[in-house]
Amino acid sequence: MKTIIEKTVEGFENAIISENEESWFVDLRTGLGEAEYPKCDYTLDQAIEDQINWKME
């Protein structure tokens, strides 16, 4: 079960950030969809930063 995290992401005011026991879920509402980041590999801030910096090749 995912829990929504109340976190503001500058420049992405409609972002939806959530978590479960194992992962962070980041959806910046840009059309890319939701990305999953394992908590063992990413902090919440790292997950958000990675999604912000993701670019389509």
N, CA, C and O atoms as a Tripos MOL2 file, in Angstrom:
@<TRIPOS>MOLECULE
protein
  228   227    57     0     0
PROTEIN
NO_CHARGES

@<TRIPOS>ATOM
      1 N           0.8330   -1.1800    0.0000 N.3       1 MET1
      2 CA          0.0000    0.0000    0.0000 C.3       1 MET1
      3 C           0.8840    1.2520    0.0000 C.2       1 MET1
      4 O           1.8220    1.3610    0.7900 O.2       1 MET1
      5 N           0.5780    2.1800   -0.8830 N.am      2 LYS2
      6 CA          1.3460    3.4220   -0.9780 C.3       2 LYS2
      7 C           0.7360    4.5030   -0.0960 C.2       2 LYS2
      8 O          -0.4780    4.5750    0.0920 O.2       2 LYS2
      9 N           1.6180    5.3380    0.4370 N.am      3 THR3
     10 CA          1.2130    6.4890    1.2320 C.3       3 THR3
     11 C           1.7170    7.7400    0.5370 C.2       3 THR3
     12 O           2.8930    7.8240    0.1820 O.2       3 THR3
     13 N           0.8380    8.7130    0.3400 N.am      4 ILE4
     14 CA          1.2150    9.9900   -0.2770 C.3       4 ILE4
     15 C           2.0470   10.7910    0.7210 C.2       4 ILE4
     16 O           1.7150   10.8680    1.9040 O.2       4 ILE4
     17 N           3.1240   11.3840    0.2300 N.am      5 ILE5
     18 CA          3.9950   12.2230    1.0510 C.3       5 ILE5
     19 C           3.7200   13.6790    0.6930 C.2       5 ILE5
     20 O           3.7290   14.0440   -0.4830 O.2       5 ILE5
     21 N           3.4790   14.4950    1.6830 N.am      6 GLU6
     22 CA          3.2620   15.9240    1.4600 C.3       6 GLU6
     23 C           4.6200   16.5890    1.2770 C.2       6 GLU6
     24 O           5.2700   16.9650    2.2520 O.2       6 GLU6
     25 N           5.0420   16.7330    0.0310 N.am      7 LYS7
     26 CA          6.3430   17.3480   -0.2640 C.3       7 LYS7
     27 C           6.1700   18.2260   -1.4920 C.2       7 LYS7
     28 O           5.6380   17.7820   -2.5090 O.2       7 LYS7
     29 N           6.6140   19.4610   -1.3990 N.am      8 THR8
     30 CA          6.5580   20.3900   -2.5250 C.3       8 THR8
     31 C           7.8350   20.2610   -3.3370 C.2       8 THR8
     32 O           8.9380   20.2590   -2.7900 O.2       8 THR8
     33 N           7.6720   20.1530   -4.6580 N.am      9 VAL9
     34 CA          8.8160   20.0840   -5.5630 C.3       9 VAL9
     35 C           8.7920   21.3580   -6.3960 C.2       9 VAL9
     36 O           7.8890   21.5590   -7.2080 O.2       9 VAL9
     37 N           9.7810   22.2110   -6.1950 N.am     10 GLU10
     38 CA          9.8300   23.5020   -6.8810 C.3      10 GLU10
     39 C           9.7770   23.3110   -8.3920 C.2      10 GLU10
     40 O          10.5400   22.5280   -8.9580 O.2      10 GLU10
     41 N           8.8710   24.0340   -9.0340 N.am     11 GLY11
     42 CA          8.7040   23.9440  -10.4760 C.3      11 GLY11
     43 C           7.7570   22.8380  -10.9070 C.2      11 GLY11
     44 O           7.4010   22.7480  -12.0820 O.2      11 GLY11
     45 N           7.3450   21.9970   -9.9700 N.am     12 PHE12
     46 CA          6.4420   20.8810  -10.2550 C.3      12 PHE12
     47 C           5.3740   20.8400   -9.1550 C.2      12 PHE12
     48 O           5.2990   19.8890   -8.3770 O.2      12 PHE12
     49 N           4.5590   21.8850   -9.1110 N.am     13 GLU13
     50 CA          3.5990   22.0480   -8.0250 C.3      13 GLU13
     51 C           2.5460   20.9490   -7.9800 C.2      13 GLU13
     52 O           1.9340   20.7380   -6.9330 O.2      13 GLU13
     53 N           2.3160   20.2430   -9.0860 N.am     14 ASN14
     54 CA          1.3200   19.1750   -9.1180 C.3      14 ASN14
     55 C           1.9230   17.7960   -8.8950 C.2      14 ASN14
     56 O           1.2350   16.7880   -9.0540 O.2      14 ASN14
     57 N           3.1950   17.7400   -8.5290 N.am     15 ALA15
     58 CA          3.8830   16.4590   -8.3370 C.3      15 ALA15
     59 C           3.1880   15.6200   -7.2720 C.2      15 ALA15
     60 O           2.6460   16.1380   -6.2950 O.2      15 ALA15
     61 N           3.2210   14.3130   -7.4910 N.am     16 ILE16
     62 CA          2.6910   13.3640   -6.5160 C.3      16 ILE16
     63 C           3.8510   12.4820   -6.0730 C.2      16 ILE16
     64 O           4.4350   11.7600   -6.8810 O.2      16 ILE16
     65 N           4.1770   12.5430   -4.7990 N.am     17 ILE17
     66 CA          5.2610   11.7560   -4.2230 C.3      17 ILE17
     67 C           4.6270   10.7880   -3.2280 C.2      17 ILE17
     68 O           3.8420   11.1920   -2.3700 O.2      17 ILE17
     69 N           4.9740    9.5150   -3.3500 N.am     18 SER18
     70 CA          4.4210    8.5280   -2.4290 C.3      18 SER18
     71 C           5.4840    7.4970   -2.0910 C.2      18 SER18
     72 O           6.5800    7.5010   -2.6510 O.2      18 SER18
     73 N           5.1360    6.6110   -1.1600 N.am     19 GLU19
     74 CA          6.0910    5.5980   -0.7230 C.3      19 GLU19
     75 C           5.3600    4.3530   -0.2490 C.2      19 GLU19
     76 O           4.1790    4.3930    0.0950 O.2      19 GLU19
     77 N           6.0950    3.2480   -0.2400 N.am     20 ASN20
     78 CA          5.6780    2.0650    0.4960 C.3      20 ASN20
     79 C           6.8930    1.6350    1.3140 C.2      20 ASN20
     80 O           7.8470    2.4030    1.4310 O.2      20 ASN20
     81 N           6.8840    0.4540    1.8710 N.am     21 GLU21
     82 CA          7.9940    0.0430    2.7350 C.3      21 GLU21
     83 C           9.3230   -0.0430    1.9960 C.2      21 GLU21
     84 O          10.3780    0.1640    2.5950 O.2      21 GLU21
     85 N           9.2810   -0.3500    0.6860 N.am     22 GLU22
     86 CA         10.5090   -0.6160   -0.0660 C.3      22 GLU22
     87 C          10.9150    0.4630   -1.0580 C.2      22 GLU22
     88 O          12.0850    0.5360   -1.4330 O.2      22 GLU22
     89 N           9.9740    1.3100   -1.4970 N.am     23 SER23
     90 CA         10.2670    2.2240   -2.6060 C.3      23 SER23
     91 C           9.6580    3.6020   -2.4160 C.2      23 SER23
     92 O           8.6840    3.7970   -1.6890 O.2      23 SER23
     93 N          10.2880    4.5610   -3.1160 N.am     24 TRP24
     94 CA          9.7290    5.8940   -3.3210 C.3      24 TRP24
     95 C           9.0720    5.8760   -4.7000 C.2      24 TRP24
     96 O           9.5450    5.1750   -5.5940 O.2      24 TRP24
     97 N           7.9950    6.6340   -4.8850 N.am     25 PHE25
     98 CA          7.3370    6.7690   -6.1760 C.3      25 PHE25
     99 C           7.2390    8.2580   -6.4770 C.2      25 PHE25
    100 O           6.7000    9.0290   -5.6830 O.2      25 PHE25
    101 N           7.7650    8.6550   -7.6310 N.am     26 VAL26
    102 CA          7.8240   10.0680   -7.9990 C.3      26 VAL26
    103 C           7.0930   10.2610   -9.3210 C.2      26 VAL26
    104 O           7.4670    9.6750  -10.3370 O.2      26 VAL26
    105 N           6.0510   11.0840   -9.3020 N.am     27 ASP27
    106 CA          5.3270   11.4570  -10.5160 C.3      27 ASP27
    107 C           5.2750   12.9750  -10.5450 C.2      27 ASP27
    108 O           4.5240   13.5930   -9.7900 O.2      27 ASP27
    109 N           6.0770   13.5720  -11.4200 N.am     28 LEU28
    110 CA          6.1380   15.0330  -11.5120 C.3      28 LEU28
    111 C           5.0080   15.5990  -12.3620 C.2      28 LEU28
    112 O           4.9230   16.8120  -12.5520 O.2      28 LEU28
    113 N           4.1400   14.7310  -12.8750 N.am     29 ARG29
    114 CA          2.9820   15.1310  -13.6900 C.3      29 ARG29
    115 C           3.4240   15.8300  -14.9720 C.2      29 ARG29
    116 O           2.8110   16.8070  -15.4030 O.2      29 ARG29
    117 N           4.5020   15.3140  -15.5780 N.am     30 THR30
    118 CA          5.0150   15.8750  -16.8280 C.3      30 THR30
    119 C           4.6340   15.0180  -18.0290 C.2      30 THR30
    120 O           4.9590   15.3640  -19.1650 O.2      30 THR30
    121 N           3.9530   13.9110  -17.7880 N.am     31 GLY31
    122 CA          3.6100   12.9900  -18.8590 C.3      31 GLY31
    123 C           4.5120   11.7700  -18.9010 C.2      31 GLY31
    124 O           4.2400   10.8280  -19.6460 O.2      31 GLY31
    125 N           5.5810   11.7680  -18.1140 N.am     32 LEU32
    126 CA          6.4840   10.6130  -18.0680 C.3      32 LEU32
    127 C           5.9110    9.4720  -17.2430 C.2      32 LEU32
    128 O           6.3480    8.3280  -17.3740 O.2      32 LEU32
    129 N           4.9420    9.7720  -16.3990 N.am     33 GLY33
    130 CA          4.3860    8.7510  -15.5230 C.3      33 GLY33
    131 C           5.1350    8.6760  -14.2080 C.2      33 GLY33
    132 O           5.9700    9.5220  -13.8880 O.2      33 GLY33
    133 N           4.8110    7.6440  -13.4640 N.am     34 GLU34
    134 CA          5.3850    7.4600  -12.1360 C.3      34 GLU34
    135 C           6.6520    6.6220  -12.2200 C.2      34 GLU34
    136 O           6.6750    5.5840  -12.8820 O.2      34 GLU34
    137 N           7.7000    7.0710  -11.5510 N.am     35 ALA35
    138 CA          8.9600    6.3220  -11.4950 C.3      35 ALA35
    139 C           9.1210    5.7490  -10.0960 C.2      35 ALA35
    140 O           8.7930    6.4000   -9.1030 O.2      35 ALA35
    141 N           9.6270    4.5310  -10.0290 N.am     36 GLU36
    142 CA          9.8400    3.8570   -8.7470 C.3      36 GLU36
    143 C          11.3240    3.8160   -8.4280 C.2      36 GLU36
    144 O          12.1420    3.4720   -9.2820 O.2      36 GLU36
    145 N          11.6690    4.1670   -7.1950 N.am     37 TYR37
    146 CA         13.0550    4.1910   -6.7400 C.3      37 TYR37
    147 C          13.1820    3.3710   -5.4570 C.2      37 TYR37
    148 O          12.5550    3.7140   -4.4550 O.2      37 TYR37
    149 N          13.9720    2.3010   -5.4600 N.am     38 PRO38
    150 CA         14.1550    1.5040   -4.2480 C.3      38 PRO38
    151 C          14.8020    2.3320   -3.1310 C.2      38 PRO38
    152 O          15.7770    3.0460   -3.3660 O.2      38 PRO38
    153 N          14.2610    2.2340   -1.9390 N.am     39 LYS39
    154 CA         14.7980    2.9840   -0.8000 C.3      39 LYS39
    155 C          16.2120    2.5440   -0.4350 C.2      39 LYS39
    156 O          16.9600    3.3180    0.1630 O.2      39 LYS39
    157 N          16.5890    1.3170   -0.7840 N.am     40 CYS40
    158 CA         17.9440    0.8530   -0.4720 C.3      40 CYS40
    159 C          18.9860    1.5350   -1.3600 C.2      40 CYS40
    160 O          20.1740    1.5230   -1.0360 O.2      40 CYS40
    161 N          18.5520    2.1330   -2.4810 N.am     41 ASP41
    162 CA         19.4730    2.7800   -3.4180 C.3      41 ASP41
    163 C          19.3420    4.3010   -3.4700 C.2      41 ASP41
    164 O          20.2790    4.9780   -3.8950 O.2      41 ASP41
    165 N          18.2100    4.8520   -3.0490 N.am     42 TYR42
    166 CA         17.9330    6.2810   -3.1860 C.3      42 TYR42
    167 C          17.3370    6.8480   -1.9060 C.2      42 TYR42
    168 O          16.5260    6.1980   -1.2460 O.2      42 TYR42
    169 N          17.7490    8.0690   -1.5620 N.am     43 THR43
    170 CA         17.0030    8.8360   -0.5700 C.3      43 THR43
    171 C          15.8320    9.4700   -1.3180 C.2      43 THR43
    172 O          15.8050    9.4430   -2.5490 O.2      43 THR43
    173 N          14.8850   10.0280   -0.6110 N.am     44 LEU44
    174 CA         13.7600   10.6860   -1.2720 C.3      44 LEU44
    175 C          14.2470   11.8360   -2.1400 C.2      44 LEU44
    176 O          13.8040   11.9760   -3.2800 O.2      44 LEU44
    177 N          15.1440   12.6550   -1.6270 N.am     45 ASP45
    178 CA         15.6490   13.7920   -2.4030 C.3      45 ASP45
    179 C          16.4090   13.3370   -3.6430 C.2      45 ASP45
    180 O          16.3130   13.9800   -4.6880 O.2      45 ASP45
    181 N          17.1620   12.2430   -3.5500 N.am     46 GLN46
    182 CA         17.8760   11.7140   -4.7220 C.3      46 GLN46
    183 C          16.8890   11.2290   -5.7780 C.2      46 GLN46
    184 O          17.1020   11.4440   -6.9710 O.2      46 GLN46
    185 N          15.8240   10.5830   -5.3520 N.am     47 ALA47
    186 CA         14.8150   10.0870   -6.2910 C.3      47 ALA47
    187 C          14.1490   11.2420   -7.0310 C.2      47 ALA47
    188 O          13.9670   11.1850   -8.2470 O.2      47 ALA47
    189 N          13.7860   12.2870   -6.2980 N.am     48 ILE48
    190 CA         13.1620   13.4530   -6.9230 C.3      48 ILE48
    191 C          14.1370   14.1130   -7.8870 C.2      48 ILE48
    192 O          13.7600   14.4570   -9.0080 O.2      48 ILE48
    193 N          15.3750   14.2930   -7.4710 N.am     49 GLU49
    194 CA         16.3900   14.9230   -8.3270 C.3      49 GLU49
    195 C          16.6180   14.1100   -9.5980 C.2      49 GLU49
    196 O          16.7510   14.6770  -10.6830 O.2      49 GLU49
    197 N          16.6650   12.7890   -9.4700 N.am     50 ASP50
    198 CA         16.8490   11.9360  -10.6370 C.3      50 ASP50
    199 C          15.6970   12.1090  -11.6240 C.2      50 ASP50
    200 O          15.9180   12.1840  -12.8330 O.2      50 ASP50
    201 N          14.4860   12.1710  -11.1180 N.am     51 GLN51
    202 CA         13.3250   12.3280  -11.9960 C.3      51 GLN51
    203 C          13.3210   13.7090  -12.6470 C.2      51 GLN51
    204 O          12.9640   13.8300  -13.8190 O.2      51 GLN51
    205 N          13.7070   14.7450  -11.9180 N.am     52 ILE52
    206 CA         13.7740   16.0960  -12.4860 C.3      52 ILE52
    207 C          14.7880   16.1440  -13.6260 C.2      52 ILE52
    208 O          14.5560   16.8010  -14.6410 O.2      52 ILE52
    209 N          15.9050   15.4500  -13.4590 N.am     53 ASN53
    210 CA         16.9820   15.4940  -14.4490 C.3      53 ASN53
    211 C          16.8390   14.4930  -15.5830 C.2      53 ASN53
    212 O          17.6600   14.4870  -16.5010 O.2      53 ASN53
    213 N          15.8130   13.6430  -15.5420 N.am     54 TRP54
    214 CA         15.6300   12.6360  -16.5910 C.3      54 TRP54
    215 C          15.2550   13.3120  -17.8990 C.2      54 TRP54
    216 O          14.3680   14.1640  -17.9440 O.2      54 TRP54
    217 N          15.9430   12.9200  -18.9550 N.am     55 LYS55
    218 CA         15.6690   13.4930  -20.2770 C.3      55 LYS55
    219 C          15.4970   12.3680  -21.2780 C.2      55 LYS55
    220 O          16.2220   11.3740  -21.2410 O.2      55 LYS55
    221 N          14.5390   12.5280  -22.1660 N.am     56 MET56
    222 CA         14.3510   11.5340  -23.2230 C.3      56 MET56
    223 C          15.4650   11.6880  -24.2430 C.2      56 MET56
    224 O          15.7880   12.8010  -24.6580 O.2      56 MET56
    225 N          16.0450   10.5790  -24.6420 N.am     57 GLU57
    226 CA         17.1180   10.6020  -25.6510 C.3      57 GLU57
    227 C          16.5190   10.6170  -27.0420 C.2      57 GLU57
    228 O          17.2530   10.6360  -28.0300 O.2      57 GLU57
@<TRIPOS>BOND
     1     1     2 1
     2     2     3 1
     3     3     4 2
     4     3     5 am
     5     5     6 1
     6     6     7 1
     7     7     8 2
     8     7     9 am
     9     9    10 1
    10    10    11 1
    11    11    12 2
    12    11    13 am
    13    13    14 1
    14    14    15 1
    15    15    16 2
    16    15    17 am
    17    17    18 1
    18    18    19 1
    19    19    20 2
    20    19    21 am
    21    21    22 1
    22    22    23 1
    23    23    24 2
    24    23    25 am
    25    25    26 1
    26    26    27 1
    27    27    28 2
    28    27    29 am
    29    29    30 1
    30    30    31 1
    31    31    32 2
    32    31    33 am
    33    33    34 1
    34    34    35 1
    35    35    36 2
    36    35    37 am
    37    37    38 1
    38    38    39 1
    39    39    40 2
    40    39    41 am
    41    41    42 1
    42    42    43 1
    43    43    44 2
    44    43    45 am
    45    45    46 1
    46    46    47 1
    47    47    48 2
    48    47    49 am
    49    49    50 1
    50    50    51 1
    51    51    52 2
    52    51    53 am
    53    53    54 1
    54    54    55 1
    55    55    56 2
    56    55    57 am
    57    57    58 1
    58    58    59 1
    59    59    60 2
    60    59    61 am
    61    61    62 1
    62    62    63 1
    63    63    64 2
    64    63    65 am
    65    65    66 1
    66    66    67 1
    67    67    68 2
    68    67    69 am
    69    69    70 1
    70    70    71 1
    71    71    72 2
    72    71    73 am
    73    73    74 1
    74    74    75 1
    75    75    76 2
    76    75    77 am
    77    77    78 1
    78    78    79 1
    79    79    80 2
    80    79    81 am
    81    81    82 1
    82    82    83 1
    83    83    84 2
    84    83    85 am
    85    85    86 1
    86    86    87 1
    87    87    88 2
    88    87    89 am
    89    89    90 1
    90    90    91 1
    91    91    92 2
    92    91    93 am
    93    93    94 1
    94    94    95 1
    95    95    96 2
    96    95    97 am
    97    97    98 1
    98    98    99 1
    99    99   100 2
   100    99   101 am
   101   101   102 1
   102   102   103 1
   103   103   104 2
   104   103   105 am
   105   105   106 1
   106   106   107 1
   107   107   108 2
   108   107   109 am
   109   109   110 1
   110   110   111 1
   111   111   112 2
   112   111   113 am
   113   113   114 1
   114   114   115 1
   115   115   116 2
   116   115   117 am
   117   117   118 1
   118   118   119 1
   119   119   120 2
   120   119   121 am
   121   121   122 1
   122   122   123 1
   123   123   124 2
   124   123   125 am
   125   125   126 1
   126   126   127 1
   127   127   128 2
   128   127   129 am
   129   129   130 1
   130   130   131 1
   131   131   132 2
   132   131   133 am
   133   133   134 1
   134   134   135 1
   135   135   136 2
   136   135   137 am
   137   137   138 1
   138   138   139 1
   139   139   140 2
   140   139   141 am
   141   141   142 1
   142   142   143 1
   143   143   144 2
   144   143   145 am
   145   145   146 1
   146   146   147 1
   147   147   148 2
   148   147   149 am
   149   149   150 1
   150   150   151 1
   151   151   152 2
   152   151   153 am
   153   153   154 1
   154   154   155 1
   155   155   156 2
   156   155   157 am
   157   157   158 1
   158   158   159 1
   159   159   160 2
   160   159   161 am
   161   161   162 1
   162   162   163 1
   163   163   164 2
   164   163   165 am
   165   165   166 1
   166   166   167 1
   167   167   168 2
   168   167   169 am
   169   169   170 1
   170   170   171 1
   171   171   172 2
   172   171   173 am
   173   173   174 1
   174   174   175 1
   175   175   176 2
   176   175   177 am
   177   177   178 1
   178   178   179 1
   179   179   180 2
   180   179   181 am
   181   181   182 1
   182   182   183 1
   183   183   184 2
   184   183   185 am
   185   185   186 1
   186   186   187 1
   187   187   188 2
   188   187   189 am
   189   189   190 1
   190   190   191 1
   191   191   192 2
   192   191   193 am
   193   193   194 1
   194   194   195 1
   195   195   196 2
   196   195   197 am
   197   197   198 1
   198   198   199 1
   199   199   200 2
   200   199   201 am
   201   201   202 1
   202   202   203 1
   203   203   204 2
   204   203   205 am
   205   205   206 1
   206   206   207 1
   207   207   208 2
   208   207   209 am
   209   209   210 1
   210   210   211 1
   211   211   212 2
   212   211   213 am
   213   213   214 1
   214   214   215 1
   215   215   216 2
   216   215   217 am
   217   217   218 1
   218   218   219 1
   219   219   220 2
   220   219   221 am
   221   221   222 1
   222   222   223 1
   223   223   224 2
   224   223   225 am
   225   225   226 1
   226   226   227 1
   227   227   228 2
@<TRIPOS>SUBSTRUCTURE
     1 MET1         2 RESIDUE 1 A MET
     2 LYS2         6 RESIDUE 1 A LYS
     3 THR3        10 RESIDUE 1 A THR
     4 ILE4        14 RESIDUE 1 A ILE
     5 ILE5        18 RESIDUE 1 A ILE
     6 GLU6        22 RESIDUE 1 A GLU
     7 LYS7        26 RESIDUE 1 A LYS
     8 THR8        30 RESIDUE 1 A THR
     9 VAL9        34 RESIDUE 1 A VAL
    10 GLU10       38 RESIDUE 1 A GLU
    11 GLY11       42 RESIDUE 1 A GLY
    12 PHE12       46 RESIDUE 1 A PHE
    13 GLU13       50 RESIDUE 1 A GLU
    14 ASN14       54 RESIDUE 1 A ASN
    15 ALA15       58 RESIDUE 1 A ALA
    16 ILE16       62 RESIDUE 1 A ILE
    17 ILE17       66 RESIDUE 1 A ILE
    18 SER18       70 RESIDUE 1 A SER
    19 GLU19       74 RESIDUE 1 A GLU
    20 ASN20       78 RESIDUE 1 A ASN
    21 GLU21       82 RESIDUE 1 A GLU
    22 GLU22       86 RESIDUE 1 A GLU
    23 SER23       90 RESIDUE 1 A SER
    24 TRP24       94 RESIDUE 1 A TRP
    25 PHE25       98 RESIDUE 1 A PHE
    26 VAL26      102 RESIDUE 1 A VAL
    27 ASP27      106 RESIDUE 1 A ASP
    28 LEU28      110 RESIDUE 1 A LEU
    29 ARG29      114 RESIDUE 1 A ARG
    30 THR30      118 RESIDUE 1 A THR
    31 GLY31      122 RESIDUE 1 A GLY
    32 LEU32      126 RESIDUE 1 A LEU
    33 GLY33      130 RESIDUE 1 A GLY
    34 GLU34      134 RESIDUE 1 A GLU
    35 ALA35      138 RESIDUE 1 A ALA
    36 GLU36      142 RESIDUE 1 A GLU
    37 TYR37      146 RESIDUE 1 A TYR
    38 PRO38      150 RESIDUE 1 A PRO
    39 LYS39      154 RESIDUE 1 A LYS
    40 CYS40      158 RESIDUE 1 A CYS
    41 ASP41      162 RESIDUE 1 A ASP
    42 TYR42      166 RESIDUE 1 A TYR
    43 THR43      170 RESIDUE 1 A THR
    44 LEU44      174 RESIDUE 1 A LEU
    45 ASP45      178 RESIDUE 1 A ASP
    46 GLN46      182 RESIDUE 1 A GLN
    47 ALA47      186 RESIDUE 1 A ALA
    48 ILE48      190 RESIDUE 1 A ILE
    49 GLU49      194 RESIDUE 1 A GLU
    50 ASP50      198 RESIDUE 1 A ASP
    51 GLN51      202 RESIDUE 1 A GLN
    52 ILE52      206 RESIDUE 1 A ILE
    53 ASN53      210 RESIDUE 1 A ASN
    54 TRP54      214 RESIDUE 1 A TRP
    55 LYS55      218 RESIDUE 1 A LYS
    56 MET56      222 RESIDUE 1 A MET
    57 GLU57      226 RESIDUE 1 A GLU
